[in-house]
Structure formats: structure tokens, C-alpha cells
Amino acid sequence: MRLDKFLKSSSLIKRRPLAQAACKGGRVLVNGKVAKPGTGLKLEDEITIFTSAYKIVVRVKSLSEKERGEELYEVIKKDRLEE
């Protein structure tokens, strides 16, 4: 599954164009490397997302097209970023 589609399906990012913009802006890492929207995901990959307020690290649990939301990932760490 493509990274941008996973982010949208998992509800980590609400819309696919926003997921694509976050990837292109360097705010999404897969296994510690900056990832493009079309990056292919595998089970157990770690995704790091930087928002304006948080750094969220999740691990891919499922790539099923039928599952949605938190069924697709487990949260490893969620840190509030200092301003």
C-alpha cells in the first residue's frame, strides 16, 4: 500500500492531498528516512509524522484494504513538541 493512502485510511492524516503534502514537505519518515507519497509500505515499518504540535511514531500492523483507523497501526510514541 502507498504511504499516502495508508495515512488517509488509518486516519493519521484526514485527507490524501494533505498526506501527499506532508510527505513532500519532509514531515513524514518511514524507518527513519524521508518518504515520498508513493513509498510502498511493509508490515512492521515505522512511520514518524511531524505536525505543528506533535511527533507521532506508529508501527504498521496491517495493510488490508478492508480495515480502517487504528486497526492498521499501533502507536509507539507520541511526543508533544515544545514551542
HELIX and SHEET records of a PDB file:
HELIX    1   1 LEU A    3  SER A    9  1                                   7    
HELIX    2   2 ARG A   16  LYS A   24  1                                   9    
HELIX    3   3 GLY A   69  LEU A   72  5                                   4    
SHEET    1   A 5 LYS A  33  VAL A  34  0                                        
SHEET    2   A 5 VAL A  28  VAL A  30 -1                                        
SHEET    3   A 5 GLU A  46  PHE A  50 -1                                        
SHEET    4   A 5 TYR A  54  VAL A  60 -1                                        
SHEET    5   A 5 TYR A  73  ARG A  80 -1                                        
END                                                                             
